[in-house]
Amino acid sequence: MMRKIFKKKLPHMLLSATLVAGILSGCAGGSESGNGGSGDGDVIKIGANLELSGPVASYGQSIGKGVDLAVEEINKDGGIDGKKIEVVKIDNKSDAAEATNAAIKLTSQEKVTAIIGAATSGNSVAQVQIADDNKTVLLTPSGTSPNVTVGTNNKVNEFIFRTCFIDPFQGTVAANFAAKELKVKNAAIFADSASDYAKGLAASFKETFEKAGGKVVAQEAYVAKDTDFRSTLTRIKAANPEFVFIPGYYEEVGLIIKQAREMGITAPFMGGDGWDSPKLVELAGADALNNTFITNHYSSEDPDEKIQKFVAAFKAKNKDQAPDAFNALGYDSVYLLADAIKRAGSTDSTKIKDALAETNNLALVSGNFTIDENHNPIKSATVLEYKGGKQVFKTKINP
């Protein structure tokens, strides 16, 4: 998912967060071809460049907890080919420049084999050139913008992969859900005008919804950090939409929904994984969130046996807290990387990159993974509904 966050306007900033939660580095005492990473012989370093503080710290912190659980499980089970994983976490502070600096430190000083992070697209894109130049695998758990793995020249970034699905898929799923499940005929779109994440979801939603016979009766924009949305919501209310799509992040979305309900807008709202934070309920209020939906990567209520095993393990480690999608994506990122390292039979980054690209039908918590030609996973999406402030599993949509 994710947010484009930066203090200076930098190019290609989609999901690149500022905090590094873990870094993978090969621990063979040298390199075989490309960057072999650093290590003591019995340790594989995993770098996590994550948003541990700043505006979207909730995302990075959740990913970090998922990473920690996966590493603990793998090490307890003997590691990867007898080598233990060591995580190097760096906080990118939800800032693209900090994410770049963290990537430099991880590749040049820590000499990691791979980097997990960042949470947002912008902070992930901020690391792409560094990762490719240093032949270091970069795996973003939640950077959903297509530009993370495919550059503006339409060329695939060789060492860059993702664990999440991409923005257009979320917008398509939301539009089909609105048209086919809720059977609405018209909708409004209210998106963050400065966010590539929001614009990507909005564009794919509109295209798919209109192809399904729906009509977009209002399309409005807001700016990140805005706190009063009433004037724009007044225009949306006047258009009388049956459904409102808000592809934004929880900080603004929570206030938007709260103010919309106070103004008497009762239509269902829907967004993407950018809503997924406990703070959304704090900002909007549990009652205001009733009749709202999100597309997400998984649900802790999904009865799938693998998911319930993960949920139980996460709760045992985190004071009975149910894992959210970012916890699951952090967890899956480690297992996806570990599987590639094992199949590569090496901690050499080039070999790991090739193994990642060949991933086929790997069963993980957020779906069965097959990596496509653009280094994106082909897997299912989940629709969740908020009821009484809780996320409730609604349905699963296959690609």
SEKOLMI-399981 format. One record per residue (C-alpha): residue in three letters; z, y, x; chain. Coordinates in nm, 3 decimals, decimal comma, padded with zeros to 5 digits, m for minus. Layout:
# SEKOLMI-399981
[ALA [Z Y X] A],
...
END
This chain:
# SEKOLMI-399981
[MET [00,000 00,000 00,000] A],
[MET [00,004 00,291 00,132] A],
[ARG [00,096 00,630 00,206] A],
[LYS [m00,082 00,873 00,423] A],
[ILE [00,201 01,065 00,582] A],
[PHE [00,171 01,314 00,864] A],
[LYS [00,278 01,657 00,970] A],
[LYS [m00,061 01,745 01,117] A],
[LYS [m00,382 01,650 00,951] A],
[LEU [m00,512 01,367 01,163] A],
[PRO [m00,829 01,165 01,101] A],
[HIS [m00,818 00,812 00,973] A],
[MET [m00,455 00,824 00,863] A],
[LEU [m00,418 00,571 00,595] A],
[LEU [m00,127 00,335 00,613] A],
[SER [00,016 00,398 00,953] A],
[ALA [00,390 00,441 00,933] A],
[THR [00,618 00,572 01,200] A],
[LEU [00,862 00,300 01,246] A],
[VAL [00,818 m00,007 01,444] A],
[ALA [01,018 m00,299 01,313] A],
[GLY [00,893 m00,573 01,535] A],
[ILE [00,651 m00,649 01,808] A],
[LEU [00,490 m00,972 01,897] A],
[SER [00,425 m01,031 02,256] A],
[GLY [00,306 m01,340 02,426] A],
[CYS [00,534 m01,483 02,678] A],
[ALA [00,315 m01,666 02,910] A],
[GLY [00,367 m01,515 03,246] A],
[GLY [00,031 m01,349 03,261] A],
[SER [m00,285 m01,300 03,066] A],
[GLU [m00,558 m01,551 03,010] A],
[SER [m00,826 m01,318 02,869] A],
[GLY [m00,763 m00,975 02,729] A],
[ASN [m00,402 m00,869 02,685] A],
[GLY [m00,182 m01,170 02,735] A],
[GLY [00,124 m00,969 02,646] A],
[SER [00,453 m00,977 02,829] A],
[GLY [00,725 m01,235 02,820] A],
[ASP [00,983 m01,431 03,008] A],
[GLY [00,810 m01,764 02,967] A],
[ASP [01,032 m01,875 02,681] A],
[VAL [01,004 m01,566 02,461] A],
[ILE [00,727 m01,425 02,244] A],
[LYS [00,770 m01,053 02,177] A],
[ILE [00,679 m00,924 01,837] A],
[GLY [00,661 m00,551 01,797] A],
[ALA [00,746 m00,385 01,467] A],
[ASN [00,621 m00,027 01,432] A],
[LEU [00,787 00,071 01,106] A],
[GLU [00,906 00,362 00,895] A],
[LEU [01,279 00,312 00,941] A],
[SER [01,356 00,676 00,860] A],
[GLY [01,171 00,962 00,693] A],
[PRO [01,002 00,999 00,352] A],
[VAL [00,898 00,633 00,311] A],
[ALA [01,182 00,465 00,496] A],
[SER [01,235 00,237 00,198] A],
[TYR [00,905 00,063 00,277] A],
[GLY [00,965 00,016 00,647] A],
[GLN [01,323 m00,094 00,608] A],
[SER [01,220 m00,356 00,352] A],
[ILE [00,944 m00,487 00,578] A],
[GLY [01,193 m00,504 00,863] A],
[LYS [01,430 m00,723 00,661] A],
[GLY [01,147 m00,962 00,580] A],
[VAL [01,048 m00,975 00,946] A],
[ASP [01,406 m01,051 01,047] A],
[LEU [01,438 m01,342 00,804] A],
[ALA [01,109 m01,500 00,913] A],
[VAL [01,195 m01,469 01,282] A],
[GLU [01,538 m01,619 01,221] A],
[GLU [01,386 m01,915 01,037] A],
[ILE [01,116 m01,980 01,295] A],
[ASN [01,357 m01,957 01,588] A],
[LYS [01,606 m02,185 01,415] A],
[ASP [01,326 m02,436 01,369] A],
[GLY [01,245 m02,437 01,740] A],
[GLY [01,024 m02,129 01,768] A],
[ILE [00,650 m02,143 01,833] A],
[ASP [00,563 m02,429 02,068] A],
[GLY [00,919 m02,409 02,197] A],
[LYS [00,913 m02,033 02,255] A],
[LYS [01,153 m01,807 02,064] A],
[ILE [01,034 m01,488 01,897] A],
[GLU [01,194 m01,163 02,008] A],
[VAL [01,146 m00,857 01,786] A],
[VAL [01,120 m00,506 01,931] A],
[LYS [01,170 m00,252 01,654] A],
[ILE [01,057 00,110 01,683] A],
[ASP [01,112 00,378 01,418] A],
[ASN [00,798 00,582 01,359] A],
[LYS [00,997 00,814 01,132] A],
[SER [00,724 00,801 00,865] A],
[ASP [00,505 01,018 01,088] A],
[ALA [00,157 00,937 01,220] A],
[ALA [00,206 01,097 01,561] A],
[GLU [00,527 00,899 01,606] A],
[ALA [00,345 00,582 01,504] A],
[THR [00,087 00,650 01,774] A],
[ASN [00,359 00,703 02,034] A],
[ALA [00,531 00,383 01,928] A],
[ALA [00,206 00,188 01,962] A],
[ILE [00,158 00,327 02,313] A],
[LYS [00,509 00,222 02,410] A],
[LEU [00,464 m00,124 02,264] A],
[THR [00,135 m00,188 02,440] A],
[SER [00,189 m00,014 02,773] A],
[GLN [00,563 m00,060 02,833] A],
[GLU [00,659 m00,362 02,625] A],
[LYS [00,313 m00,518 02,673] A],
[VAL [00,340 m00,700 02,344] A],
[THR [00,092 m00,955 02,223] A],
[ALA [00,087 m00,815 01,872] A],
[ILE [00,230 m00,535 01,659] A],
[ILE [00,347 m00,563 01,299] A],
[GLY [00,323 m00,231 01,116] A],
[ALA [00,305 00,023 01,001] A],
[ALA [00,391 00,024 00,633] A],
[THR [00,153 00,301 00,534] A],
[SER [m00,220 00,322 00,585] A],
[GLY [m00,209 00,652 00,768] A],
[ASN [00,049 00,532 01,018] A],
[SER [m00,145 00,211 01,066] A],
[VAL [m00,474 00,391 01,130] A],
[ALA [m00,294 00,606 01,386] A],
[GLN [m00,252 00,293 01,599] A],
[VAL [m00,598 00,141 01,561] A],
[GLN [m00,765 00,293 01,867] A],
[ILE [m00,469 00,204 02,087] A],
[ALA [m00,457 m00,154 01,963] A],
[ASP [m00,831 m00,208 02,001] A],
[ASP [m00,846 m00,042 02,345] A],
[ASN [m00,556 m00,255 02,470] A],
[LYS [m00,683 m00,570 02,297] A],
[THR [m00,354 m00,604 02,113] A],
[VAL [m00,341 m00,754 01,765] A],
[LEU [m00,220 m00,507 01,501] A],
[LEU [m00,116 m00,652 01,166] A],
[THR [m00,020 m00,409 00,891] A],
[PRO [00,194 m00,567 00,617] A],
[SER [00,117 m00,305 00,354] A],
[GLY [m00,154 m00,064 00,472] A],
[THR [m00,393 m00,108 00,182] A],
[SER [m00,667 00,144 00,265] A],
[PRO [m00,999 m00,019 00,356] A],
[ASN [m01,025 00,215 00,657] A],
[VAL [m00,744 00,035 00,836] A],
[THR [m00,958 m00,265 00,921] A],
[VAL [m01,304 m00,110 00,884] A],
[GLY [m01,367 00,222 01,057] A],
[THR [m01,560 00,524 00,933] A],
[ASN [m01,865 00,382 01,114] A],
[ASN [m01,842 00,077 00,884] A],
[LYS [m01,763 m00,139 01,186] A],
[VAL [m01,475 m00,389 01,169] A],
[ASN [m01,186 m00,295 01,397] A],
[GLU [m01,175 m00,604 01,617] A],
[PHE [m00,799 m00,648 01,665] A],
[ILE [m00,681 m00,505 01,331] A],
[PHE [m00,573 m00,722 01,036] A],
[ARG [m00,364 m00,686 00,723] A],
[THR [m00,129 m00,902 00,513] A],
[CYS [m00,179 m00,707 00,189] A],
[PHE [m00,481 m00,674 m00,037] A],
[ILE [m00,683 m00,351 m00,027] A],
[ASP [m00,673 m00,045 m00,254] A],
[PRO [m00,993 m00,109 m00,452] A],
[PHE [m00,860 m00,449 m00,555] A],
[GLN [m00,541 m00,291 m00,696] A],
[GLY [m00,737 m00,031 m00,891] A],
[THR [m00,967 m00,300 m01,029] A],
[VAL [m00,674 m00,520 m01,134] A],
[ALA [m00,503 m00,224 m01,307] A],
[ALA [m00,820 m00,127 m01,494] A],
[ASN [m00,884 m00,480 m01,614] A],
[PHE [m00,521 m00,515 m01,719] A],
[ALA [m00,540 m00,192 m01,919] A],
[ALA [m00,871 m00,282 m02,086] A],
[LYS [m00,825 m00,654 m02,141] A],
[GLU [m00,450 m00,710 m02,169] A],
[LEU [m00,331 m00,383 m02,324] A],
[LYS [m00,670 m00,329 m02,493] A],
[VAL [m00,664 00,049 m02,452] A],
[LYS [m00,988 00,243 m02,503] A],
[ASN [m00,909 00,561 m02,312] A],
[ALA [m00,692 00,659 m02,018] A],
[ALA [m00,580 00,949 m01,801] A],
[ILE [m00,557 00,944 m01,421] A],
[PHE [m00,292 01,149 m01,236] A],
[ALA [m00,324 01,109 m00,858] A],
[ASP [m00,195 01,260 m00,534] A],
[SER [m00,485 01,479 m00,415] A],
[ALA [m00,397 01,445 m00,044] A],
[SER [m00,346 01,069 m00,033] A],
[ASP [m00,627 00,833 00,066] A],
[TYR [m00,423 00,556 m00,094] A],
[ALA [m00,406 00,736 m00,429] A],
[LYS [m00,770 00,845 m00,421] A],
[GLY [m00,887 00,493 m00,339] A],
[LEU [m00,697 00,337 m00,628] A],
[ALA [m00,804 00,614 m00,867] A],
[ALA [m01,172 00,571 m00,782] A],
[SER [m01,172 00,194 m00,826] A],
[PHE [m00,968 00,220 m01,148] A],
[LYS [m01,209 00,471 m01,300] A],
[GLU [m01,520 00,273 m01,204] A],
[THR [m01,386 m00,057 m01,336] A],
[PHE [m01,232 00,092 m01,652] A],
[GLU [m01,555 00,267 m01,748] A],
[LYS [m01,758 m00,048 m01,680] A],
[ALA [m01,525 m00,228 m01,920] A],
[GLY [m01,614 00,026 m02,189] A],
[GLY [m01,314 00,255 m02,147] A],
[LYS [m01,319 00,635 m02,122] A],
[VAL [m01,121 00,854 m01,881] A],
[VAL [m01,017 01,149 m02,099] A],
[ALA [m00,824 01,340 m01,832] A],
[GLN [m00,818 01,335 m01,452] A],
[GLU [m00,551 01,549 m01,287] A],
[ALA [m00,402 01,583 m00,940] A],
[TYR [m00,071 01,670 m00,778] A],
[VAL [00,043 01,730 m00,422] A],
[ALA [00,301 01,522 m00,236] A],
[LYS [00,647 01,683 m00,238] A],
[ASP [00,583 01,856 m00,571] A],
[THR [00,886 01,828 m00,798] A],
[ASP [00,776 01,998 m01,122] A],
[PHE [00,480 01,832 m01,293] A],
[ARG [00,524 01,969 m01,645] A],
[SER [00,223 02,202 m01,656] A],
[THR [m00,016 01,924 m01,555] A],
[LEU [00,154 01,675 m01,784] A],
[THR [00,102 01,922 m02,068] A],
[ARG [m00,275 01,900 m02,013] A],
[ILE [m00,258 01,521 m01,998] A],
[LYS [m00,055 01,509 m02,319] A],
[ALA [m00,313 01,730 m02,490] A],
[ALA [m00,586 01,475 m02,405] A],
[ASN [m00,381 01,214 m02,595] A],
[PRO [m00,451 00,917 m02,364] A],
[GLU [m00,354 00,566 m02,465] A],
[PHE [m00,271 00,485 m02,102] A],
[VAL [m00,190 00,683 m01,785] A],
[PHE [m00,274 00,557 m01,436] A],
[ILE [m00,063 00,710 m01,156] A],
[PRO [m00,163 00,568 m00,816] A],
[GLY [00,109 00,738 m00,615] A],
[TYR [00,437 00,685 m00,434] A],
[TYR [00,782 00,644 m00,580] A],
[GLU [00,913 00,985 m00,470] A],
[GLU [00,676 01,177 m00,698] A],
[VAL [00,608 00,903 m00,953] A],
[GLY [00,975 00,877 m01,046] A],
[LEU [00,988 01,247 m01,132] A],
[ILE [00,652 01,238 m01,308] A],
[ILE [00,759 00,959 m01,541] A],
[LYS [01,097 01,117 m01,608] A],
[GLN [00,939 01,451 m01,701] A],
[ALA [00,659 01,285 m01,901] A],
[ARG [00,904 01,093 m02,117] A],
[GLU [01,113 01,408 m02,168] A],
[MET [00,795 01,578 m02,292] A],
[GLY [00,733 01,303 m02,544] A],
[ILE [00,453 01,114 m02,367] A],
[THR [00,508 00,755 m02,481] A],
[ALA [00,188 00,593 m02,351] A],
[PRO [00,219 00,311 m02,098] A],
[PHE [00,202 00,416 m01,732] A],
[MET [00,073 00,203 m01,447] A],
[GLY [00,047 00,231 m01,071] A],
[GLY [00,018 00,029 m00,754] A],
[ASP [00,253 m00,105 m00,490] A],
[GLY [00,344 00,251 m00,390] A],
[TRP [00,586 00,250 m00,682] A],
[ASP [00,779 m00,043 m00,542] A],
[SER [01,115 00,096 m00,437] A],
[PRO [01,464 00,080 m00,588] A],
[LYS [01,462 00,460 m00,567] A],
[LEU [01,197 00,474 m00,840] A],
[VAL [01,458 00,368 m01,096] A],
[GLU [01,705 00,623 m00,961] A],
[LEU [01,449 00,903 m00,994] A],
[ALA [01,292 00,813 m01,328] A],
[GLY [01,579 00,644 m01,506] A],
[ALA [01,568 00,290 m01,644] A],
[ASP [01,480 00,391 m01,999] A],
[ALA [01,191 00,615 m01,892] A],
[LEU [01,040 00,324 m01,698] A],
[ASN [01,014 00,100 m02,003] A],
[ASN [00,650 00,031 m02,089] A],
[THR [00,533 00,088 m01,731] A],
[PHE [00,351 m00,156 m01,504] A],
[ILE [00,252 m00,198 m01,141] A],
[THR [00,016 m00,413 m00,943] A],
[ASN [00,199 m00,579 m00,658] A],
[HIS [00,177 m00,848 m00,397] A],
[TYR [00,430 m01,089 m00,545] A],
[SER [00,722 m01,122 m00,785] A],
[SER [01,064 m01,265 m00,709] A],
[GLU [01,053 m01,410 m01,063] A],
[ASP [00,734 m01,608 m01,001] A],
[PRO [00,834 m01,975 m01,055] A],
[ASP [00,625 m02,095 m00,759] A],
[GLU [00,844 m02,326 m00,546] A],
[LYS [00,759 m02,155 m00,217] A],
[ILE [00,846 m01,816 m00,361] A],
[GLN [01,179 m01,934 m00,501] A],
[LYS [01,272 m02,089 m00,166] A],
[PHE [01,206 m01,753 00,000] A],
[VAL [01,403 m01,566 m00,268] A],
[ALA [01,705 m01,793 m00,218] A],
[ALA [01,696 m01,753 00,161] A],
[PHE [01,658 m01,374 00,138] A],
[LYS [01,946 m01,341 m00,108] A],
[ALA [02,169 m01,552 00,114] A],
[LYS [02,102 m01,319 00,407] A],
[ASN [02,111 m00,990 00,214] A],
[LYS [02,414 m00,995 m00,014] A],
[ASP [02,235 m01,149 m00,313] A],
[GLN [01,968 m00,876 m00,318] A],
[ALA [01,639 m00,997 m00,467] A],
[PRO [01,351 m00,942 m00,224] A],
[ASP [01,085 m00,688 m00,315] A],
[ALA [00,716 m00,701 m00,224] A],
[PHE [00,769 m00,525 00,109] A],
[ASN [01,032 m00,781 00,206] A],
[ALA [00,779 m01,053 00,122] A],
[LEU [00,494 m00,886 00,313] A],
[GLY [00,709 m00,842 00,623] A],
[TYR [00,810 m01,207 00,599] A],
[ASP [00,452 m01,325 00,550] A],
[SER [00,328 m01,109 00,838] A],
[VAL [00,544 m01,301 01,085] A],
[TYR [00,436 m01,638 00,947] A],
[LEU [00,069 m01,536 00,944] A],
[LEU [00,095 m01,429 01,308] A],
[ALA [00,296 m01,736 01,406] A],
[ASP [00,036 m01,964 01,248] A],
[ALA [m00,240 m01,793 01,446] A],
[ILE [m00,045 m01,815 01,773] A],
[LYS [00,017 m02,183 01,716] A],
[ARG [m00,348 m02,257 01,632] A],
[ALA [m00,462 m02,047 01,929] A],
[GLY [m00,235 m02,252 02,155] A],
[SER [m00,179 m01,934 02,349] A],
[THR [m00,009 m01,595 02,355] A],
[ASP [m00,333 m01,432 02,466] A],
[SER [m00,418 m01,159 02,216] A],
[THR [m00,790 m01,226 02,212] A],
[LYS [m00,732 m01,590 02,123] A],
[ILE [m00,477 m01,492 01,859] A],
[LYS [m00,725 m01,244 01,714] A],
[ASP [m00,988 m01,515 01,687] A],
[ALA [m00,740 m01,753 01,524] A],
[LEU [m00,634 m01,489 01,270] A],
[ALA [m00,997 m01,432 01,175] A],
[GLU [m01,034 m01,805 01,109] A],
[THR [m00,728 m01,830 00,880] A],
[ASN [m00,819 m02,037 00,576] A],
[ASN [m00,607 m02,122 00,270] A],
[LEU [m00,272 m02,066 00,444] A],
[ALA [00,006 m02,091 00,183] A],
[LEU [00,251 m01,802 00,217] A],
[VAL [00,488 m01,624 m00,021] A],
[SER [00,247 m01,353 m00,134] A],
[GLY [m00,042 m01,593 m00,186] A],
[ASN [m00,276 m01,841 m00,022] A],
[PHE [m00,441 m01,657 00,266] A],
[THR [m00,805 m01,672 00,368] A],
[ILE [m00,913 m01,388 00,597] A],
[ASP [m01,256 m01,243 00,516] A],
[GLU [m01,517 m01,087 00,744] A],
[ASN [m01,343 m00,746 00,719] A],
[HIS [m01,007 m00,891 00,830] A],
[ASN [m00,863 m00,861 00,479] A],
[PRO [m00,686 m01,146 00,300] A],
[ILE [m00,842 m01,299 m00,008] A],
[LYS [m00,544 m01,371 m00,233] A],
[SER [m00,401 m01,306 m00,579] A],
[ALA [m00,232 m00,994 m00,717] A],
[THR [00,071 m00,981 m00,946] A],
[VAL [00,133 m00,748 m01,240] A],
[LEU [00,495 m00,652 m01,299] A],
[GLU [00,652 m00,474 m01,596] A],
[TYR [00,965 m00,257 m01,586] A],
[LYS [01,221 m00,350 m01,848] A],
[GLY [01,565 m00,192 m01,841] A],
[GLY [01,507 m00,076 m01,484] A],
[LYS [01,416 m00,426 m01,364] A],
[GLN [01,082 m00,561 m01,251] A],
[VAL [00,972 m00,851 m01,471] A],
[PHE [00,689 m01,088 m01,381] A],
[LYS [00,401 m01,027 m01,622] A],
[THR [00,100 m01,214 m01,490] A],
[LYS [m00,089 m01,315 m01,175] A],
[ILE [m00,450 m01,210 m01,123] A],
[ASN [m00,669 m01,420 m00,893] A],
[PRO [m00,949 m01,263 m00,688] A],
END
